[in-house]
Amino acid sequence: AGSTTPTDAPVIASTATTLPSTGEPGISRGFSYDPLGEDLAEHEDLVPNALDGSEGTSWQTVCYANEYMGSKSKVGVGLVLELTAATAGELELTFGALPWAIEVYGADDLPESFAGWGAALDDRFSTEKLNATLSLGGTPHKYVLVLLKQLAKDPGCGPSNPYLGRISEISLVPAG
């Protein structure tokens, strides 16, 4: 058996957090995303914290050896969001630590690999601000991947793996 590369790794673990429907365009489900992880998930139990409307809670990564998740071959870790309907617009994100770097991708159908997401729709980096607005582009998408690319030092992590990422909140702002 060959090794799994970032482009052919499965997209998500088998569990998901489902949100109540409001009838408005929004986020219906969320999954953690770790394409090179053994179980494909990363703190799946904390996913609801990024979608609960409270900046006092957060989804977080595991602790890593460096701010780039320990390896140049790791594409990142993050969350896959299923929207209630294909939607264009923006994502508003609040992070729990600085610095952070993030990319957002969109797809009509849930891709079977990272390569299936195509090119990033938007990306941001900050060493100063905990909030960001990322464009989903002008084309509606049913699935959105929010991918952390750089993590922050965290006092809750040990000295050999001092970096983690935190997303405190994600919300969808539909286009116009």
Order of alpha helices (4+ residues) and beta strands (2+ residues): beta-beta-beta-beta-beta-beta-beta-beta-beta-beta-beta-beta
